[in-house]
Amino acid sequence: MTIKTTYLLLYNTLSSTLWLRIFLSVIAILLSPTPPTTDTSHAPLRSATNVYPHLEPITRWTQTLAITEILHAATGLTRAPVTTTFTQVFTRCVQVWAVNYQYPSPTASSPAYAALLLAWSAADAVRYAYFGFLLAGMSVDGVKWLRYSLFIVLYPVGIGRAGVFYFCLVLYVPGAFMMYSYMLKQRRKALKRE
């Protein structure tokens, strides 16, 4: 195994593990019992508001780690297109640093934050696991299918909704069409090879 392959295998394993941890933590928080009150109509909302204080720092730093992927693409370490890699990483970094971190109160009180983390973490845990399996010389058809299919549902959820995430949407929407189109093309190409 070359140094390049070893490095990329370690990077993808670490990234998959971090995103899987975030995904499982969001699920655990959302499923955890909420303190009893007389008003049970907002119990799921109270669980969602617990996501931010527990997961914001690890999510911010896990996403920041992805900046290395721009360097990977730019230097030819990976075959990923620089433009699409930059678009995804930059907009997510803006989201975690300029919106979520800078405006904790509105972000923490919005159930959109939990939805965003579920979408990002599910997609990235699978994506990095898929690349890790490829680098290890393994072929896992189920993971491949998930890698090239989950985005259909998760991209719109991960982009978020108006309100707290309006600023990010202004940045994200122009790139969303490009990213979604790119992933559909990649899906056709990857799943056609079988």
N, C-alpha and C positions, 0 to 999 in steps of 0.2 A: 504494500500500500504506500503510495507516495505521500510526501508531506502535505501537498495540496489536498489530496483526498482525506487524509487524517484530519486536517484542520477543518475542512468543510463538514465532515462527519461529526466532529465534536461540536461545531457551531450549530448544526441542525438539530443534534440531539439536545443540546442545552436549550435552544429556542423552543423546541417542541415540548420539552419538560416544563419550562416556565409558563408557556401558554396553557398547557394542560392543567397545571396547578391553578392558574387563574380561572379557567373554565370550571373545574371542580369546586373551587372556593365560591364562585358565584352561585352555583347550584346549591351548595351546602347552606349558604346564607339565605337564599330565597326559600329554601325548604325548612329552615330552622323555625321553631315556634316563636311567635312574638309574645311579648308580655300581655297578659289579659287586660282588656279594657272593656268599658261598656259599649264602645263603638267598634264593632268588628268589620264594618264595611271597608275600612282602609287597611286591614291587616296585610295584604300583599304589598301595598305601597310602603308600609313601615319596614318590611323586610328588604325591599329594594333600596331604601335609604341607608341601610346598613352596609351596602356593598361599597360605597365610596370610601368611608373611613378605613375599612379593612384592606381594600385592594388598590387604591389610587397610587401609592408609591411604587409597588411592584409592577403595576401596569405601566406606569410612566417610564420606569427604567428598562423594563423588558422591551417596550416599543423603541426607546432610545437606542438600545443595542442594535436594532435593525438598520441604523444608519450605516453600519459596516456593509450592508448589502449593496448600497449605492457604490461603495468602493469596490466591492467584489465584481459588480457589473462593469464599472468604468475601467477596471484594470484587466478584464478578461478572465478573472478567476472563475466566474460563472458565465453561462451563456444568456443570462437574463438581460433584456433590453434596458439600457440605462434610463430612458425616458419614463417607461412605465414603473420601473423600480423607484425612481426619484419621486414620481407622482404619488405613489402609495405611501412611501415612507415619510415624505415631507408633510403630506396632509395629515397623516396620523400623528406625527410629532407636533404639528401645530395644534391638533386636537388635545393631546395630553398635556402640553406645556402652556399654550396660550389660552386655552379654554378651561379644561378640567382642573388644572393646577392653580391657575390664576383666579378662578371663580368657584371656589369650593362649595359655597352655600347653594347656589342654584343648581350646580351639577349634582351635589349629593341628594338634593330633594327631588330630583327627576328620575322616574323609573326608566327613562331613555338611557341613562348611564349603564344600568344593569343589562339592558338589551344590547347596547353597543359592545359591552365586554363579552357577553355571550357569543355574539356574532364574530367578533375579532378572534377571541380565544379558540372557538371551535374551528374556524377556518385555518388559523395559523398552527394550531396543534397538529392538525391533519397535514397541512402543507409541509411543515418542517419534518414531520415523521416520514412522509412520502419521499422527500429528498434524501433523508437519512437512509431509508431502505435502499434507494437507488445507489447511493454511494457505497453501501455495504454489499452491493451485488445481489440484493434480494428483490423479488418481484411480488408485491402484494396487491392483487387485483382489487380487493375491496377498498383499500386505502387509495389506490389510483382513481377508482370511480368517485370516491368521496372528494378527493383533491380537485377533480375537474367537474364536480356537480354541486357541491355545497354552496359555492359562491352564488348560484342562481337565486337562492333564498337569502343567504347571509349578507350579500353586498347591500341590498336595500335596507336591511335591518341595521347593519353596521354604520351606514351613512347617518342614521338618526333622523330626528324630526325638528321642526322649527322650534324656536324658543331659545333654550340654553345653547343649542348647537348651531344657531343661525350663522354665526361667524364662520364656523368650520364648513358649513354647507355651501357658503359662498365660494370657498376655495375648493371644496370637494366635488360639487356638481359638475363643473367643466371637465374634470378628470374622470368622473364616474362613467360617462359614456365611453370614453376611450378604454378604461380599465375593463368594463363589462364586455365590450366588443372584443377586446384582446383575449379575455378569458373564454368567451364563447369559441373563438377561433382556436385557442389552445386545446379546449375540450374536444372539439371535432377532430383535431389532429391527433391528440393523444389516444382517444378512445377508438379511432378508426384503425390504428395500427394493429389491433388484436387479431 
